[in-house]
């Protein structure tokens, strides 16, 4: 059993195109998609038109939920930018997607955690704004009740794999389209992977259990950076160009 996991595209259709091409080049046909497809100042509509015909096993992220639950006039600037590019059919597709799901009877998929789509599963944020790996006990507490060998999540944009004490594996494939960002909650912090490449993961079931491979893919990130600049988002422009928030 072999498949790819993608997450956190954030409207970056060029990054998505490059990742899909790389997945095909690996001979992989099955892909799961862990949410946050569109939010940002880039190309939400083009991303939706690329994603929807693929028929991937997909779940909603927190930013996808905002697009269908919040008053459009009250959306955050990045969500509003995406919303105004999406058609009613695109929004209906988001509405059709679940919060979480099980893939092939043994892989649990959620965007962030099983009960909260806006909580980092593998990372904590200190009051000073430092992002760090959670203690294993806290990670395992969030996995309580999920009796499956492989668990996939996204949300933090940080590629990471954690083997739990009972052998279960949690993998975050990283972000396809957004290598760095800042956030106000729970405290102001920055998430920076330090490079501008697109990230995803390959998962394989072997005789020894599930194993993973993180892949990074080059794409025309400077074109996306220039688009962000054109649309008045210097924060996104810098993150897309460098993988750092400055």
ABEGO torsion letter per residue (X at the ends): XBBBBBBGAGGBAAAAAAAAAAAAAAGBABBBBAEGAABEABBAAAAAAAAAAAGBBBBBBAAAAAAAABBAAABBAAAAAAAAABBAAAAAAAAABBABBBBGGABBBBAABAABAABBAABBBBAAGBBBBBBAAAAAAAABGBBBABBBBBGAGBBBBBBBAAGBBBBBAEBAABABBBBAOABBBBBBAGBABBBBBBBBBBAAEBBBBBBBBBBBAAAAAAAAAAAGBAAAAAAAAAGBBX
